[in-house]
Structure formats: C-alpha cells, structure tokens
Amino acid sequence: MTGKTNCDCCVYYVYDEEYCCYECEVNLDEDEMVKFMKNSFDDCPYFRFYDEYKTVRKQI
C-alpha cells in the first residue's frame, strides 16, 4: 500500500458518479474540510479501513 493516503483505503472515501470524483462522506467541520482540501489531513480521526473481505471471513 505504498504511496496511498489514509483516504484512499477508507470506508468513507467513495466515488461520486455525478461529479466524477472521489469525496469524503463524513460531515467535516470547516477546519477539517480545509485540511482535507489541502491534502494535509494525515491523521484523520474518522478513518476506518475498508476491508472488502471482512464479510467473507465471517462466513468461514
């Protein structure tokens, strides 16, 4: 996972087909949004790793 930021593998970072771009679905306040827009949001308190195989592991 070299070269990826926290946002790239976060549950809340989803692709919006209407605007053709990725966006954060967390309701950020003004200061957090400025950090996000400047790509200086290194340690996001809302980060949750997106694990698409989590459900499969529970079935086994």
C-alpha positions in Angstrom: 0.0 0.0 0.0 2.9 2.3 -0.7 2.0 5.8 -1.9 -1.6 5.8 -0.6 -3.0 8.2 1.9 -5.5 7.2 4.6 -8.3 8.4 2.4 -7.5 6.0 -0.4 -8.4 3.0 1.6 -11.1 4.5 3.9 -14.7 3.3 4.1 -16.0 6.9 3.9 -14.0 7.9 0.7 -16.3 7.0 -2.1 -16.6 7.8 -5.8 -19.4 10.2 -6.8 -20.5 9.3 -10.3 -22.4 12.6 -10.7 -19.3 14.7 -10.2 -16.8 12.1 -11.4 -14.5 12.4 -8.4 -13.9 10.9 -5.0 -15.3 12.5 -1.9 -15.3 12.0 1.8 -18.8 11.2 3.1 -18.0 12.2 6.7 -19.6 15.5 7.7 -16.5 17.5 8.3 -16.4 20.9 10.0 -14.9 23.9 8.3 -11.3 23.4 9.7 -11.3 19.7 8.8 -12.6 20.4 5.3 -9.7 22.9 4.7 -7.2 20.3 5.8 -8.9 17.7 3.5 -8.8 20.0 0.5 -5.1 20.9 1.0 -4.2 17.1 1.4 -2.8 17.8 4.8 -5.3 15.5 6.6 -2.7 12.9 7.7 -4.2 11.6 10.8 -8.0 11.5 10.3 -10.0 10.7 13.4 -12.8 9.2 11.3 -10.6 6.8 9.3 -11.9 3.2 9.0 -10.1 0.7 6.9 -12.2 -0.6 4.0 -11.9 -4.4 4.1 -14.0 -5.9 1.3 -13.2 -9.4 2.6 -14.5 -8.9 6.1 -17.9 -10.5 5.4 -16.3 -13.5 3.7 -14.1 -14.2 6.7 -17.1 -14.3 9.0 -18.8 -16.9 6.7 -15.9 -19.4 7.1 
